[in-house]
Amino acid sequence: MRIHIATDHAGLDFSTQLQHHLAAQGHEVIDHGPVDYDALDDYPAFCIRAAQAVVRDQEDGIEALGVVFGGSGNGEQIAANKVRGVRAALVWSIATAELAREHNDANVIAIGARQHTFDEASAFIDRFVATPFSGEERHSRRIAQIAAFEIDGALEPDPRAGAAGPAVLADGDGFDPEAG
């Protein structure tokens, strides 16, 4: 499998170790940077390039996933999710790594390098890579809804809205719709 990786300065050591770990398992690893430590680097471009490469490979029929690192993984996940076709999940346990693939067909994961040991992070990645998407109808349906919104901003009607429009909180709940 081809695995695209990117990080910021906080994850640079993890990234280097990870490349060796994944290559030893037979994966083709493509590093989208950075290559040198710079405490003031800007991670969005690195993560976006990795995410774009994952989507491009998948569209070309190449089996590919992505891994992005940062101090917390939050910003890196946000950056990756700006790429159309990416479903990036913040992973912090074996269970979240597995569910990201099984239920969400995530193609990129984000991990906080300052939150986990290398052994923990590599175990999350190994599980993510090894877990297939379940293909269950309910998960496929939800992924399709997200993809449709990503393309045209359309949402399915809110079943709670009915003919009266959006749901409004009941009187006495601390919200006064007239107060603005």
N, C-alpha and C positions, 0 to 999 in steps of 0.2 A: 504494500500500500504506500502511496505517496502521502507524506505528512508535512504540511506547511506550518512553520513555527515563527513566532515573532514575540518580542518582549519590549520592556523598557529597561532602564539601568538596574532596577530592583530585581529583575529576573534574569540578568545576563548570565550569572553563574549557573542557574538552573537550565537555561537554554543550552549552554555548552554541554553540560552533563546529559541533558535529555537527548541531544543529537547523537551522542555516543550510544546511549541506552537503546534508542529506537533503531539506529543503524545496525547494532549488534543483533537485533531481532529480525533483520532483513528488510526493514522499511527504507524507502527512499526519502530522505529528509531534505527539505528545502528551507533554508534560513532566510527570513526576510528582514533580519536586523534587530537591533544594531549589532555591529561587530566589535565596537570598542566601547568601553565604559565612559559615559558622559552623564553626570548627575542631573544635567539640565535637558536631557534629550526629550523629544516629544514622541510619545508612543503611538498616537493615532495613525500616522502614515505607515508605520511598520505593520500594525495590526490590520489596517484596511488592505494593504497589499497582500498579506497572507490570506485574508478572507476572500479577496478577489480571485486569487490563484486557486483556492479550493473550489469556488463556483465554476471558474473556467475549466478546471480539470474535470469536474463532475459533468459539466455540459458536453465535454469531449469524450465522455465515457470512461474516464480514468478514475479508478477508485482512489479517493483522496479525502482527507480530513485535516482539520487545523487545530493548533494549540497556541493560545496566546497567554503570556504571563505578565504580571505586574506586581506591585506591592500587595494590592488587594485582589486584583483581577477585575474589579468593577469597571474601571475606565476602559480597559482592553476589551471587555465584553461589549460595552456600549459602542465602541468604535467598530468592532467587527460586525455588530448587528446593523450598522448603517449600510452595509453592502447588500443589495438586493439578492435574495436567494440564500442568505446566510441565516442559520438558526444557531446562534451562539449561546451556550449555557454556562453560567458560573457554577463551577464544581468545587465542592469542599469535602466530599466523602465518596466512598465506593458506591454507595446507593445513588447519589446524585449523578455520578458519572454514568452508571448503568441506566437510570431513568431518562437521562438526557438523550440517549440513543434509542432505548426501547419505546418511549412514549412520544418524544418530540423529534425524532430523527435528526438530532442536532448534528451539524457538520463541523462545528468549531466549539472548543471548550476554552474557558478562561479559568486560570488558577492563580490564586494569590501566593506569590513566591515567599512573601514574608509571613504567611499564615501556616505554612506546612514545611515539613522536612522534604528533602529530595525523594526519599523512599516513599513517603505518603503520596507525593505528587505523581511519581512515576507509576505507582499502583493505580491511581485514578485514571491516568492516561491509558495504561494497559487495559483496564476494564472498559473504558470508553471505546478503544479501538476494537476490542474483541466482541463487543455487544452489538448484535444486529437490531435494526428497527423491527418492532413486532409486526407492523403492517396491519394491526387491528383497525377496523373501520372507523371507530370513534377517534382514534389518534390521527388517521389519515384525513378524516373530515376536518379536524381542528387545524391541522397543518395547512390544508387547502384554504381554510378561511383566512389564516394569517397571510398566506401567499397572495390571495386575492386582494386583501387590503393593501399589501405592499405595492401591488401593481396599480390599483385604481382608487384606493381609499374607500372602497365600498364595504359596508358592514351589513350583515343580515339584520332584519328587523328585530328589535328588542321585544321578546314575547311578553314582557311585563308592561310594556307601554300601552297596548290596546289602542282603542280609537282615541283616547284622551291625550295621547302623547306620552312623554317620559314619565316614569314613576316619580311621585312626590312623597316626601316623608310625611308621616301623619302628624296631626296637631299634638302639641305637648312633647315633641321629641327634641325640643331645643332649636328647631330650625323654623324660621318664619320666611316663607317664600316671598311674601309681600315686602319684607324689610330690605331686600336686595342685598 
